[in-house]
Amino acid sequence: MNVLDTFSLAGRTALVTGGYRGLGLAFSRGLAQAGADVVIGARDVDACTEVAAQLAAETGRTVVGTALDVTDRGSVQAAVDAALAATGRLDVVVNNAGACIHRPALEVPDEEWRAVFDTNVDGLWKVSQVAARHLADAGGGVIVNIGSISAEIVNRPQWQPAYNASKAAVHQLTRSLAAEWAPLGIRVNAIAPGYVRTEMAPVDDPAFKPRWIDDAPMQRYALPEEIAPTVVFLASDASSFMTGSVVTVDGGYTLF
């Protein structure tokens, strides 16, 4: 097999949570461009459906949008069922949905802490568990979790203790599930992006740029399209001997 053929996702179906904007949109597009059929799930089902139609037209793949609240197990099961109904299979899950709130630790109310963990940790757990039951029965599959460099560092100048702790949990859960589910043929890896220009990250804001951008070796932010190829790599047979890994893609930010 040609090495480039190992990156192909032809004949596979991927579910991307929060896949209609920002990083999630880039991931959905990249997976479809690599040959996968894609199911985009988020609370905003209209946005998911609209983006799915656009990507289907662009790539010629089956791309559908579905309602998905990762904090609700019934909604997660319905999204998995939607993928199976649309394409007859589910091979790849990208846990991209996330929440972040900037607030000093002494000012964080319980409801904000819980909201971040509900999405970033509990939601990822529910999607992974529900999907893994199907993947195990189907003979295997791939889960790609979107972590963060915030799992390894304390960001500045903003304080975001709930987000940082939640992403550290994502990295460790990735390793735990990888170890447990390897015998089932399920590979579980994560990506730790650095600062990426999205709706959630005001990378051009003068209040953040000196620490977020100027402090990094490459002295720039990433575009979502620069992170998407790593998702394709981890979803494909090109990474067939990888599980339990956290791949850092941060322009060298964590070197300092």
N, C-alpha and C positions, 0 to 999 in steps of 0.2 A: 504494500500500500504506500502510495506517495504520502509524504509527511503532511502536506496540506490537506489531504483527504481526511486526516484524523480530526480536523477541526470542523468537519461538516456535521450538521445536525439534521440532515435530511431524514424524513420519516419519523421525527420525534416531535413531541408536544411539550411546551414549557408553560408553566403558570408563573406569572410575575405579579407579585403583590405591589400595589401602589405604582403600577406600570404605565400610567398615562401622562406623567410629566417628569421633568428633571432627570435624575439618574435612571429612574424606572423606565421612562420613555426611551432613553438611549439603550437600555438593556433589552427592552422589547424589540426595538428596531434591529439591534445587532443580532439577536437570536433568530429573528425572521430572515435577515439577510444571510445568515449561516445555514438556512434551510428548514428551520423549525416552524411548526405551527405554534401559535402563541395565544394564550388566554390571559387577558389583562384584567385584574381584579382590584377593585377599590370601592370605597363608600360612594363615591360619585359615579354612579353607573352610567349616566349620560356622557360624562367626559370619557369614560373607558370605551363606550360604544363608538363615540366619534373618532377617537384616536385609532381604535381597532380598524375602522373602515379606511382610514388614511393609510395605515401600514399595510393592509391587505392590498390596496391599490398599488402601493409602491413596490411591494415585494412579490406579489402573486401568491403569497401563502394564505392559509386559513388563519385569520386573526379575529378573535371575538372578545368583546368586553362583557364583564359580568359583575354583579354586585358582590362585594366582599368586605366584611368587617372582620379583621383578623382577631379581634377581641371576643368574637362570638363563634363558638365551636360549630353551631348549626350552620352559620353563614360560610364557614370554612369548608364544611362538608359539601354544601351546595355548590361552591366554586369548583371543588374537585369533580363533583358530578357533572358540572357544566362542561369542564374540559373533556371528560370522557364522552359526553353526549355529542360534543362538537367534532371531535377527532377520533374517538374510539380508544384513546390512550393518554397516559400522562407519564413523562419520563424525567422531566426536569422541573424543579421548583426553585424560584429565586425569591428569597425573603428580603424584600426591599422596603416595605412599608416601615416608616419610622416617624418619631416625634422628638423634637428638641425644644427646650425652654431655657433661656438664659436668665439666671437669677442667683444671687449669692446664697450660699447654703443656709444661713441663718434666716433667710426670708422665704424659703421654699415651703409652701403649704402642702399638707398631705395630699390634697387632691391633684396638685401638679406632679408631685413625685409619682403617684399612682398612675396618672395618665401616661407618663413617659414609659414606665415599666409595663403597663398594660399592652401598649403597642410594641415596643422594642423587644421585650423579653417574652411576656406571656403570649402575645400574638404570634411571634415567631415560633414559640414552642407548640402552640395549637396547630398552626399550619404544618409544621414539620411532622408532628405526630400523626395527624390525619392523613397527610400525603404518604407518609412512610408505610402505613398499613396497606395502602394500595401498591406502592412500589415493591414492598416485600412479596406480596402475592403475585406481582407481575414479573418477578425475577431480578429486580434491582432498579436503580435509577440514581439520580444526582440531586443533591440539595446544595444550593449556593446561598450562603448568608451574607448580608451586607453589614459588616461591622464598621469599624472606624479607627483612625489613629487615636481617637479620644479614649480608646480602651487602654492605650499604652502611655499616654501623656496627660497632663492637665493643661487644657487649652487656656490661652490668654489673648486679649485682656478680659474676655467675657468669662463668667463663671457659669458652669453648667453641670453641677454634681450628679444630677439624676441621669442625664444623658451619658456622661462618662462611665458611671457605674453600670448602666444598662448595656453599653457596648462591651465592657469587660465581660459581663455575663454572656453576651452573644458569642464572644470568642471562646470562652471556656465551654459553653454548651455545644459549640461546633465540635470541639475536640471530644467531648463526652459522647455525643451521638455518633461521631465517626468511629470511635472505638467499639461501641455497642452494635452498630448496624453494619459494619463491614462484612460479617458473615452472611448478612441478608443481601449482599450485593449493592448496598446503598452507600455511595460516597458522599461525604459531607465536608465542604470546605467553606472558607470565608474570605472576603476581601476587606481590607482596611484602607479605604480611600483617605487621602488628605483633603485639602480644601478644593472644592469643585464649584464652579459657577452654576448655581441653581436658584430656584425661588427661595430656598431655605438658607442660602449662604450669601450674604451681602459682601462679596469679596472686594468690591470696589469702594466700600465705605471707608473714608479716611480714619474712622475710629478703629478699624480692624486691620487695614492693609499693612501697617508697619509690622505687626506681629504675625499675621496670617501669611503674608506674601514676602515681604522684604527679608524676613528672618530665614526663609527657606533657601537651600542651596541653589535651586533653579530659579528662584525669585519670580515665580508666576503661579497662578492657579491652573487647575485642569478644567477642561471642558468635559461634559458627560460622555461624549463620544470617545474620549481617551481612556475611560474606565471600562466601557462596554467590551472591548476585546478580551479583557481578563475574565469577564463573566462567560463569554463564549468558550474560552480556553477551559475553564473549570467545568463547564457544562458538557464538554465534548470528550471524545476518546483521546484527545491530545494530552489530557491530564489523567489517563486511566490508572496510573500508579500513585495518584495523590489522594489522600484523605486525611482529614484532621489538620490541614494546613491553613494558615492565615496569611494571605498574600498582601503585602503592603504596597500601595501605589500612591505615593505622596510627594513626588518631586524632591525626595530627600529630606522632607521636613523633620522626620524623627531621628535623623542622624545627629542632631545637636541636642 
